[in-house]
């Protein structure tokens, strides 16, 4: 029984993901819009673990997707955000960069939708 308890505690400590306090300030709900497209929307951003973000938005202006992003320079005033290439759906992919500072986020990204390339800028504020 002692070994079971020790094994359970060990697994608990190994499986816990630490949240980064410098990245945690980015988490929240933003009022956002895509430059050149009418309308705004609520965009939730959460932390997956460490410095990894999950961003939910209609990145092409219509279809809502989840995109994973990495925060670089976490302790800087302006945090760099990197969206590595991801396939969102069959024939649809996204990649890009962005920045966050004092409650405002900007993402500049490229989407390939069935072979056509599109470039977008998304801006949001808490």
C-alpha positions, 0 to 999 in steps of 0.5 A: 500500500505504501508503494501505491501511495508513493507511485500515485504521488509521483505521477501526480507531480509529473502530470501537473503542468505549470502555468507561466505567470508571465504568460498567464496575463495573456489569458482572457476574453478579447473583443477582436476583429479582422482588419478589412472585415466588418464586425467584431467578435469575442475571442477567448485565449487560454493557456494550454501549459507553460508558454503555449496558448490556445486561441479560438477565433474565426481566423478566415472571418467565418469558420471558428477554429482553435489555433495553438501558439507559442509565446516567446520573450515571456518577461518582455513588455511586448511578448512575441507570439508564434503560430507555427504551421498547423492544419486546421482542416483538410486543405486549410492551414495557418501560420504566422506571428504576433505580439501582445502588450498591456491587454492588446494582441495583434496576430499577422497570419497566412492561411492557405485555403484549398491552395489559395493563400490569404493574409490576415491581421487580427487585433483584439483588446481585453 
